[in-house]
Amino acid sequence: MGVVIVFGGKAVYIELDSIFGNEGAGRSFAYDFTLEDELISSPVHVTGKVFNKTGIVRLTADAVYTLSTVCARCTAPIHRDVHVEIDHELIAHAENEDNDFYIVVENMRLDLDALVSEDIFLAMPFRFLCKESCKGLCSICGADLNKTECGCRKPTDPRWDALKNLL
């Protein structure tokens, strides 16, 4: 009755028959799973609930994992705990399947691992920075500009030399 089921230790599903059929019904869940990605260095811990409130079935959850990568500007290692909020409205069937507002649950069984994985990847930034104010590396000598001033001068474009002579 709306419980979390583990099949072969690989995927986690929620059976939703009793939740779709009973207004006010709901179930909580908590589990860990391993997401095969080089940036995620810990198991993903997921806690949440699925509930039917006034005939609308909603899934809310939190996913927490550790991100391990390098800064896109200075290449310093980054190890950061990341929290992703998950919130979806679920429906049993839809006439138009090209809808981003709802998740259609086929056979009254929701694959939590796939849903949580997708939300994690959608929440990831395009690039990772050790801090917003990271100055990066000098393009000439490679010095870490967060730690030192390098004194290098930017190369000038030789096409502007004629204008320099005028000044």
C-alpha positions as CSV (number, residue, x, y, z in Angstrom):
1,M,0.0,0.0,0.0
2,G,2.1,2.9,-1.3
3,V,5.3,1.5,0.1
4,V,8.8,1.9,-1.3
5,I,9.9,-1.3,-2.9
6,V,13.5,-2.3,-3.8
7,F,13.9,-4.6,-6.8
8,G,17.1,-6.5,-6.7
9,G,18.9,-3.8,-4.8
10,K,19.2,-1.7,-8.0
11,A,16.2,0.5,-8.5
12,V,13.7,2.0,-6.0
13,Y,10.1,2.3,-7.0
14,I,7.0,3.6,-5.2
15,E,3.7,1.8,-5.8
16,L,1.1,4.5,-6.1
17,D,-2.2,2.7,-6.5
18,S,-3.4,3.4,-3.0
19,I,-2.2,7.0,-3.0
20,F,-3.9,7.9,-6.3
21,G,-7.1,6.2,-5.1
22,N,-7.4,7.8,-1.7
23,E,-7.5,11.5,-1.0
24,G,-5.4,12.3,2.0
25,A,-3.2,9.2,1.6
26,G,0.5,9.5,1.7
27,R,3.8,7.7,2.4
28,S,7.2,8.9,3.5
29,F,10.5,7.4,2.2
30,A,14.2,7.5,2.9
31,Y,17.0,5.7,1.1
32,D,20.5,6.0,-0.3
33,F,21.6,5.1,-3.8
34,T,24.8,5.4,-5.8
35,L,24.8,7.7,-8.8
36,E,27.4,6.7,-11.3
37,D,29.0,10.1,-12.1
38,E,32.6,11.2,-11.6
39,L,31.4,14.5,-9.9
40,I,29.4,12.8,-7.2
41,S,31.7,11.2,-4.6
42,S,29.1,10.0,-2.0
43,P,25.9,8.0,-2.1
44,V,22.9,10.2,-2.7
45,H,20.7,10.3,0.4
46,V,17.0,10.9,-0.5
47,T,14.2,11.6,2.0
48,G,10.7,12.7,1.0
49,K,7.0,11.9,0.8
50,V,4.3,11.3,-1.8
51,F,0.8,12.4,-0.9
52,N,-2.6,13.0,-2.3
53,K,-4.1,16.3,-1.2
54,T,-7.5,17.2,-2.7
55,G,-7.0,14.7,-5.5
56,I,-3.6,16.1,-6.6
57,V,-0.7,13.7,-6.0
58,R,2.5,15.4,-5.2
59,L,6.0,14.1,-4.6
60,T,8.4,16.3,-2.5
61,A,11.9,15.2,-1.6
62,D,15.4,16.3,-0.7
63,A,18.5,14.8,-2.2
64,V,21.9,15.3,-0.5
65,Y,25.3,14.3,-1.9
66,T,28.9,15.3,-1.9
67,L,30.3,17.0,-5.1
68,S,34.0,16.5,-5.8
69,T,35.5,18.4,-8.8
70,V,37.9,21.2,-9.5
71,C,37.4,24.9,-10.0
72,A,36.8,26.0,-13.6
73,R,39.1,29.1,-13.1
74,C,41.9,28.1,-10.8
75,T,41.7,24.2,-10.8
76,A,41.6,24.1,-6.9
77,P,39.8,21.0,-5.6
78,I,36.2,21.5,-4.6
79,H,34.4,19.2,-2.1
80,R,31.0,20.5,-1.3
81,D,27.8,19.0,0.2
82,V,24.9,19.7,-2.2
83,H,21.2,19.8,-1.4
84,V,18.6,19.5,-4.2
85,E,14.9,20.1,-3.6
86,I,12.6,17.9,-5.6
87,D,8.9,18.8,-6.1
88,H,6.7,17.2,-8.8
89,E,3.0,16.8,-9.5
90,L,2.1,13.2,-10.6
91,I,-0.7,12.1,-12.8
92,A,-1.9,8.7,-13.8
93,H,-2.4,9.5,-17.5
94,A,-2.3,12.4,-19.9
95,E,-3.6,13.1,-23.4
96,N,-0.6,15.3,-24.2
97,E,2.6,13.6,-23.1
98,D,4.8,16.6,-24.0
99,N,4.1,18.4,-20.8
100,D,6.7,19.7,-18.4
101,F,4.2,20.4,-15.6
102,Y,3.4,16.9,-14.7
103,I,5.0,13.5,-14.5
104,V,3.0,10.7,-16.0
105,V,3.2,7.6,-13.8
106,E,2.9,4.5,-15.9
107,N,1.4,1.3,-14.3
108,M,1.1,3.3,-11.0
109,R,4.8,2.7,-10.3
110,L,7.3,5.6,-10.1
111,D,11.0,5.0,-10.6
112,L,12.5,7.3,-7.9
113,D,16.1,6.7,-8.9
114,A,15.5,8.0,-12.4
115,L,13.5,11.0,-11.2
116,V,16.0,12.0,-8.5
117,S,19.0,11.5,-10.9
118,E,17.4,13.8,-13.5
119,D,16.7,16.5,-11.0
120,I,20.2,16.3,-9.6
121,F,21.7,16.7,-13.1
122,L,19.3,19.5,-14.0
123,A,20.3,21.4,-10.8
124,M,24.0,21.2,-11.5
125,P,25.7,24.4,-12.7
126,F,27.4,24.6,-16.0
127,R,30.7,25.2,-14.4
128,F,32.0,24.9,-10.8
129,L,33.9,27.7,-9.0
130,C,35.7,27.4,-5.7
131,K,34.2,30.8,-4.8
132,E,32.3,33.4,-6.8
133,S,35.2,35.9,-6.6
134,C,37.8,33.4,-7.9
135,K,40.4,35.2,-10.1
136,G,41.6,32.1,-11.8
137,L,45.1,31.5,-13.3
138,C,47.3,33.9,-15.3
139,S,47.0,33.0,-18.9
140,I,50.7,33.7,-19.4
141,C,52.6,32.3,-16.4
142,G,49.9,30.1,-14.9
143,A,50.1,31.7,-11.4
144,D,47.1,31.4,-9.1
145,L,45.8,35.0,-9.0
146,N,43.9,34.2,-5.8
147,K,47.2,33.7,-4.0
148,T,49.7,36.1,-5.8
149,E,50.1,38.9,-8.2
150,C,52.1,37.7,-11.2
151,G,53.2,41.0,-12.8
152,C,52.7,39.6,-16.3
153,R,51.6,42.1,-19.0
154,K,48.9,41.1,-21.3
155,P,50.2,40.7,-24.9
156,T,49.1,43.4,-27.2
157,D,47.6,42.9,-30.6
158,P,50.3,44.1,-33.2
159,R,47.5,45.5,-35.4
160,W,47.2,48.4,-32.9
161,D,50.9,49.3,-32.9
162,A,50.4,52.0,-35.5
163,L,47.9,53.8,-33.2
164,K,50.3,53.5,-30.3
165,N,53.0,55.4,-32.3
166,L,50.5,58.2,-32.8
167,L,50.2,58.7,-29.0
